[in-house]
Amino acid sequence: MRKRISNTPVRDYFKFLAFTGGLIFLVGLSAGNLNYQWHWHRIPGYIVTFYDSSFSAGPLLKGLYVTMQISLLSMIFALVIAVVTALLRLSGSFTARLISYWYIESIRNTPLLIQIFFMYFVIAPILDINAFFSAVIALAFFEGAYASEIFRAGILSIRRGQWEAACSLGLSRLQSYRYIILPQAARRVLPPLTGQGVSLIKDSALVSTVSIYDLTMQGQRIVSETFLTFEVWFTVAFIYLIMTGSLSMFSAWLERKYAVR
């Protein structure tokens, strides 16, 4: 018996439109009940200002630049930490496995905010590190703990035959990881790593607690000066959405280009 095939893309499209319309209606209804005077015309001035055919970055754009710097550096360091930790977890050394296990469990079972405070108030003064790099290090170690388990799962998903092929070619364990295992594992872990990257960008908002003028901190400062609470925070949320959405689309493109076949 032939199965009846429904036009699911069209149906899903109309469902999305109906959901979006309902959401807009609820937001408009809530805004009307708030009796709030909206001042969206003031928001562009906090993003960019124009003077005599030249422009200068506003506080939100400056905060965005700091957020992107912190997120990018943290992401790079987190990937390095994740790969090293995953290899230690899979090594034959009991000490290496114990150290990596202790690091992962201690990081994953304590709040990120406490880790940022510990790095800023305890470690940074000892090592003479400024607030920016203390935040980068704290985020890198936090996200690296989660990403290491993703990498470990990706490595374990590689078939045993790949290891046997590497041994037959006379490759050492390190060479096997470098040329055969890790390139294959990297393609498999790309989707969950993207989710971790999105989480890192959102978690970077916590660095505002140590007086780093990132996007969130700039938003707080503008709200305290102007009381444009809803306009500023909606704008900040939209900017974060653009960053995380761009990362997700880039990951989807990489996934299609280097898809496992």
N, C-alpha and C positions, 0 to 999 in steps of 0.2 A: 504494500500500500504506500503510495507516494505521500510524503509529508507536505503539508501545506506551508509554503514559505511566505512569511509576512515581510512587508517592507519596513524592517526595523529602523534603518537610518532616518526615514521620513518621520516615523512615529516618535523616535527619540528626539528629533529636532523640534517637533511640536510640543513634546513634554518639556523640553528645555525652555521654549518660549513661554509656555504657560507658567512654569516655575519662576522665570525671571519677571514676568508681568505681575505675578502674585507678590513677589518680594518687593518690587518697586511700589506696588500699592500699599503694602504694609509699612514700608519706610515713609511714604508720603503721609499716611494716616498718623504714624507716630510723630512725624515732624509737625503736623498740624496741631496735635494735642500738646506738644511741648510748649507752644507759644514762644518759640525761639526765633530771634531775629538773625537770619543768616547773612553773612558778609563774605561771600565767596570772592568778591571782587578784590579783596585785600590779599588773598593767598598768593597770586602770581608774584607779587612783590617780594615774598619771602623765598621764592625759588630763584628768580633771576630779575635783575633790574637793568634798565637801559638808560644810558647817558650819552647823548651826542653820537649816535650811530655805533656806540660800543656798549658792551654789556658787562656786568659783573655778577658773580655768583652770589645768591642770597644765602641765608643761614641754612635752609633746608638742603640746598645743593651742596654746600660745604660739608654738612653732616653726612650726606649721601656719599661723598668722596671718602670720608673717613671710614664709614661703614664698609664700603667696597674694599678699601685697603685692608682693614682688619679681617674681613671675610676671606679675601683671596690669600693673604699670608697664612691665616689659620688653616685654610683648606689644604694648602701645599704641605705645611708641616704635619697636619693630621694624616695625610696620605702616607708620608714617609714613616711616621710613627706606627700607623696601622700595618704597613707591610712588614716592618721590622718585628713588631709584636706578634703578628700572625706566624712569621717564620720561627720565632722563639717558641711559640706554643706548639709547633709541629716538630721541633728539634728533638734529638735524642738525649739532650742534657736535662737532667732533673732540675738543676738549679735554674736554667733558662726558662723552663716551663713554669716553675714556681714563681719566679720574678714576674713573668708576663701575666700569670693568673692573678697574682696579688695586685698588680697595676690595674688590670681590667676591672676586677671586682671592687676595688676601692674607689675607682673613678665612677663607675656606673651606679654605685649605691650611695653616693653622696651628692647633694645638690650642687648644680653648677655655680650658683650665686656664692655659696660658701667657698668653693674652689677659687673663684675670682678674688674674693676677699683675702683668702689665705695667700694667694700668689702676690697680691698687691701690698698687703700690710706686713707679711712675714718674709717671703722669699725675695721680693723686689728690693727692699732696703739692704739686704745682705749682699745681693749680687749687683747692686747699683743699676737696676733696670727701671726705666721710666714706665708710666702708666700704660702707654700704648703697647709696648712689647710685653708687659706683664699680662695684659688682656689677651694678646695674640697667643701667648704660651698657654694660658689657662684654657682658652677655647680649643687650641690644637690638641692638648692632652685629653680634654673631655670628648671631643668628637673622634679622636684617634682610637679611643677605647672601643667605641661602638663600631667604627669602620674596620677595626682589626678582626672582629668576629665575622664581618661580612667577607673580608678577604680570606679568612680561614675556611669558611664554608665554600667559597669559590674554588679554593685550592683542593679541598677534599672532594669536590664534585668532578674533578678531572679523572678520567678512567686510568686504571692501573696500567693499561697497555702503553700509555704515554710515558710513564716512568720506565717501563721495560724497554721502550724504543730508545729513550735517552741513554740508558745504560748500555744498550747494544752499540750505540754510536761512540761510546767511550767518554761520555760527558760526566763531569763531576756533579755532585748534588747542587752546588751553587750554579753551575752552568745550566743544569736542567731547569732550575727555577727561572733563570734569566731568559733562556731562549725558547723554552717549550711550555712550562707550566704557567708562569705568571702572565704571559701574553694571552693565553686561552682563558685563564681565570678572570683577567681584567674585563674581558668582554661580557662574561657572565654576571659579574657583580656590578655592572654599570647602572642598572635601574635602582637597586637599593642604595648605591653610593650617591645617586642623585638625590634621593630622599634625605640622605644624611647631609648633603650639601645645602639643601633647602632648610633643614633644621638648624644648620650652623648659622646661616644668614639671619634667621629669626632669633636664635640664641644670642647673637651679637648685640642685640638691644640691651642685654644686661650689663654691658660694659659701661653704660651711662651711670651706673652706681658708683664707679670709681672716677667720676669727673672727666670722662672722655667725651668730647663734644661730637658724638656720632649723630646719626639721624634722629634717634629717639631723644637724646639729650637736647638737641636743638629744638625739637618739637615741644619738649617740656618748658624750655626757656621762653619760647614764643607764647605759649599758652599762659604762662605766669605773667607776661607783660601785657598781653592783649585780651585775654579771656575768650579767645576764639577757639573754644574747646573742641567742638565737633568738627569745624572746618579743618583745623590743623591735624587732628588725629585721623580723620578720614583721608586727608592728603598723605600723611605719613604711611598709613596702612596701604594706600594705593601704590606708593613708591616701593614698599616692600613687596607687594604683589607683582609689580613689574620685574623686580630683580629675580624673585623665585620663579616666576613664569618663564622668564628668558632662560634661566638655567635649565628648567625642565624641557623646554623646546630644543635647546642645544643638545641635551642628553638624548632626546628622542632621535635627533638627526644622527648623532654618533651611533646609537643603537641600530638604526637602519643601515648605516654605512658599514659597520663592522658586525653585522648580525651573525650569530653562530648558525652555521648550516650543517 
